[in-house]
Amino acid sequence: PAAFLTPLLLCSCSVLVAAPAGLGMEVMAPATINALNGSSVKLSCTFNSCYKVENKQFSLNWTYQECRNCSEELFLQFRMKIMNKQLDRFGNRVEFTGNPTKYDVSFTLKNVQLEDEGTYNCYVLNPPDRQRGHASISLKVLTQEPPKHDSTVAVIVGASVGGFLAVVILVLMVVKCVRRKKQQRLNTDDQKTEEEGKTDGEGNPDEGTK
């Protein structure tokens, strides 16, 4: 993984992970993000959907878990508009920086503290998709900058792999959407045929009974 450092931000992200295909929409986020204590860090979460985002139906929840067995605490959600659930833990340090209409539901955590370490869960639902998508990020807070090293090769390899994965995901999404919409048309045609059959049975008595 490549590391990116600015005066206010240190972010080291692993390969994006997505929900298994066939189990609903794909939600993608880095498995791990490293942030420098006192910096601002963007927790990136994007999703793929066969359908356009409609604010009246779309929903988003961001939750925080301090440990694996700890309960999840809701701190940000989208219901018609963004609503911050101001936990004492974060105060006003959470800022939504995504754009649902562009399939981006990321947020930025300002002035990162050591106690912000934990798991951040991103839940997305975009009807007519029936199942909610989910991805999680493990945030690690560093107290000092990691040693510098030449990451040129890693960046090139990461970019190549990332580009290939993006193409594969795009192709799979196109195939999935075509199949889903085709199945919906078949179900609609079957329903119409069944209804027409019932109408004919009720309106045209058997000639043998005349």
N, C-alpha and C positions, 0 to 999 in steps of 0.2 A: 504493500500500500504506500501511496505517496503522501508526503506531509506538506501542508501549505501554511506559511506563517506570515502574518501581518502584524503591525504594532498592536492591534487590538484583538487579533483573532488567531488562534492556533487550532487547526482542525485536521485530524488524521482519520480518514474514513476507509473502511474495508469495502469489499465488493458488495454491490447492491444485492439484496435478496428479495424475492417476490413470493407471494402466496402460490401454492401449487395450482397449475392450470386445471380447469374443470370444477374448481371449488368456489366459483364466484369471480369477482373482478380481481385483477392483479394489483397489489399495493407494494410499492418498492421503496426501500429505505436502506441506508448503510447499517450493517450489523453493529458496528462500533464507531463512535466518534470520540476523539481526544480533544479536550479543550484546556487552555491555560487558565489557571485561577485568576479571576478578575477580568477576563476577556469577555467578548460577546461571541456566541457561536450559533450558527444556523443548523437546526435539526431538520434535515430534508426528508420529505415524504411525498411521493407522487403516485399516481394510479392510472390504470388503463381501464376504459369502459367502452362498450359498444354504443352507448347512448350519450346524448348531449346532457350536460349538467343543467338541471332546473332547480333554482334556489328553493322553490316551494317543496321539493321532494328530497333534495340532497341533504345528507347529514354527515357530520364529522365529530369525532371525539378524540381528544388527546388526554391520556392518563399517565400518571407517574407511579412507579413502584420502587420503593427504597430497597427492597430485597426480593429474591425469587418467590418466597412464600408470603410476602406482604400483600395487603389489599391494595387495589388500584385506586388512586385519587384523581378524580376528574378536575382538570384545571383549564381546559379550553374546549369549546364546542361551537359547532355551526348549526343553527336552526333558523333559516331565513337570513340570518346575519351572524357575524362572529360575536361570541359571548365569552369573556374571560371569567373563569371561576377563580377568583383571587385567593389562592391558598396562602396561608401565612409563610409557607416555605419560599414562595416565589415573589410575593408582593406584586409590584407592578413591573417586574422584570421580563414578563412574557409579552412578545409582540408577534401577531400573526403576519407573516410576510409572504404567504402563498396566494394563489389565485385559483379557486375551484374550477372556474370555467376553462382554465388551461390545465386542469388535472394536477394541480400543485397545491398541497395543503401544508406546506412547511411553516415553521415558526422560528423566531430568533429568541434565544435566552440571553439576557444582558447581565453583565457583571457576575459571571459564573462563580459559584462558591463551592467549596469542597463537599458540602452536604448536598449538592445538586446531583452527585453521582447516583446512578441507578438506571432503571429501565423506563424508557418512554414509549408508550404504545399509541399507534396511530390506527384508528378505526374509521372506515369510510363506507358509506352506503349511497348508491346512486341508482334509484329505481328508474326503469323496470328491472334492473339487476336485483335478484331476490336475496342474495346472500351478502352479508357484510364482509368487506375485505379488511385485512389486518397485517400490520408490520410493526416490528419493535426495534428500538435503537438502545444500545448500551452506551451510556455516557461515562467517560473516564475523565476526571479532572486532574491535571498535572500542576505541580507546584513550581516547576522550572522547565525551561525549553529543552527538548531532547537534543543530543549532539547532532551537528550538521553532517550530512553525508551526501555523496553524489547519487541522486535518485533519477538521473536522466533515463537510464535503461528501464527502471521500474515504471516511470511515467509513460514511456513509449509502449512497453508491454501492456500496461494497464489500459492505455487509450485504445490499443488494438483489440484487446479482449472485450473492453466495454463497448466499442463500436460493433463488434460481431454479435455480442449479446443483445444489443439494442435492435439490430436487424432481425435476429431470430424472434425476439419478443414481438416486434411489429408484425412479422409474417404470421405468427401464431394467433395474434389478436385479430388480424384480418380473416383468417380461416375460421376462427371461433365465432366472430360476428356473423359471417356469411351463413354458417351452419345454424346458428341460433335463430336468425331471421327466417331462414328457410323452414326450420322446424315450426316456427310460429305460424308461417303461412299454411303449412300442411295441416296443423291443428285447426286453423280457422276454416280451411276447405272441408275437412272431415266433419266439423261441427255443422257447417251449412248443409252438407249432403245428408247428414242425419236428420236435420230439421225438415228438409224438403221431403225426405222419405216419410216422415210422420205426417206431413200435410197431405201427401198423395194418398196415404192409407186412410185418412179420415174423410177426404173429399171425394174419392172415387171408389165406390163399392165394387166388389167383385162381380163381374158379368154373370157368373154362374148362379148368382142368387137372385138375378132379375126375374 
